[in-house]
Amino acid sequence: MTDRAHRLSLTRQAELLGISRGSLYYAPRPASEDDLRLMRRIDELHMDYPFAGSRMMKGLLRQEGFTAGRLHVATLMKQMGIEALYRRPNTSKPAPGHKVYPYLLRKLAVTRPNQVWAMDITYVPMARGFVYLVAVVDWFSRKVLSWRLSVTLETGPCVEALNEALARHGAPEIMNTDQGSQFTSIDFITALKGAGIRISMDGKGAWRDNVFVERLWRTIKYEEVYLRAYDSVSAARESLGRYLAFYNTRRPHSSLDGQTPDQAYLNTPRPIPVAA
C-alpha cells in the first residue's frame, strides 16, 4: 500500500491515500482477546443505551455473563473515547490553553448545505485491536464530506479531515463539535478561524447537541462495522470507504424525504426542524 523506498515521503503517500500518517506504523494493540470482546460489546451497548455510564454498563455486562468490575469497564470506556451522554452541569475545564466555545445551534433553523458542519470521532473494533473513525458531516444533508481512520485519539487526523472537506466543499458558516481535546486544540481551532468559520461546541455529555452525528455512528456500526472483522487498517479503510460511498450516493433517508445525502446536498434546499 505504501513504499518506504519511494521518492515520495511517507507523509505525502499517506495524504494521497487518504489515511493518517500514524496508520502507516500501525501494530495490533496489546489488548487481550477478552478485553477486545468486552470492548466490542461495550460499544454495541453504548449504541443502544448512550446514557449508560460505567456503573450501569457494568450491570448490563454482568447480565450477559461478563465479570469485569466497574473500574475496568471505566478504563476501557475511556480508552475507547466514549462516555455516558446526558445533560449535566458543565463542571469540567478545558485542557491548559484550550478554550471551550458556546453552543450556537439551539433554535437555529438549518436550511441549506454548508450552513453547519459537524465533526466527531468514534471507536471502530477490528479482528485484533481497534482504530478510530473521524468524520466531517454536513448537518443539512447528512452527507459525509470527509473522513479519516486513526490509531490514536490525536488532533492530526481531525485537522486532515477538516482540511480535505474545506478543499473539496468550501467553508461552512458554523462547525459544531463536542468538547474533546482534539476539537479544543490550538491546531484545530486555528484551522477553523483561518477559514472564517464560527465555532460551536456541545454541552459536555449532551448527545442531543450533535444528534445527527450520533445517528450516523449508529448507522455505520449496525450496517457496516458490526458485520465485519477487519484484519488491518487498510482493510478497514477499504471497507468503510465502500460503505460511505454507498451511504452518500445510494442509501435513501426517510428524514430527507427519501433522498440520498448527495441528492439533498446538491438539490434545492428544503426546510428541516431547528437544531436541538
Secondary structure, DSSP 8 states (H G I E B T S, - for coil): ---TTSSS-HHHHHHHHTS-GGGGG----S--HHHHHHHHHHHHHHHH-TT--HHHHHHHHHHTT----HHHHHHHHHHHT--------------TT--------TT----STTSEEEEEEEEEE-SSSEEEEEEEEETTT--EEEEEEESS--SHHHHHHHHHHHHHH---SEEEE-S-HHHHSHHHHHHHHHTT-EEEE--TT-GGGGHHHHHHHHHHHHHTGGG----SHHHHHHHHHHHHHHHHHT---GGGTT--HHHHHHS---------
